Amino acid sequence: MPRICNLSPTYPFNFEINRSKRKSLAIHVKSGKVEIRAPRYASTKWIHEFVFDQKSWIIDELARQKRHHRQRLIIADGREISFMGKPRTIVVLVSHQKEVRVTRDFVFLYIRKNTPENLEKMFNNWLKDKAREYMGVETYKIARQLGVHHKLKDIVFRKTKTKWGHCCQDGTIQFNWLSMMAPREVINYLIVHECSHLRHMDHSKKFWNTVASVCPNYQELRHWLAENGHRFWSGV
Ligand SMILES: [Zn+2]
């Protein structure tokens, strides 16, 4: 008697199968949804075996994304934010005068109209100013230390979706002002990283040696960013 093969084993998640011209199977996990991309003629058995093989990875990935979503940056009264690595609680106060004031444990946001958009805008403008003050000065210092200050054209601040920093061919260095939430050592590493690109426009061994000449523990700081960076983003 042939054994009856159950083609629908139960999983602790639902998944959608999307078939296309592709040749192999792939998993995409995003916003709590699991999608299996499969070749047009892939058998159901093959797909289920694949999902079964990847089951624990999918479960871990769903949990990781959920945790990151919970920990994402939200500017609101009572929420915790970090400024140069130090966690502080946000206090929102309605006032005629717009102002941001920082004490040891709190960030006071004095605002005319308490709406999520206004808070977001006010906080970002303030953080951008702080980034200009700190990172602007430090970047020139590090560029000078590396002897590449003549190549530094400009420093600009942008809230990009995926990058902390970027160095353009023309010598313009771009930083994401959200990096000001990270510890000072991590911010300094980002500065050293971008300034080192003024010497080497790649991620070659020579480039990393340049980074290490100013920032010997850069690997540890990169690791910190990979583990914690998501806390400074508003999205997932
Ligand atoms: Zn780089």
Residues whose N, C-alpha, C, O or C-beta is under 5 A from the ligand:
A	BS01	ZN	none
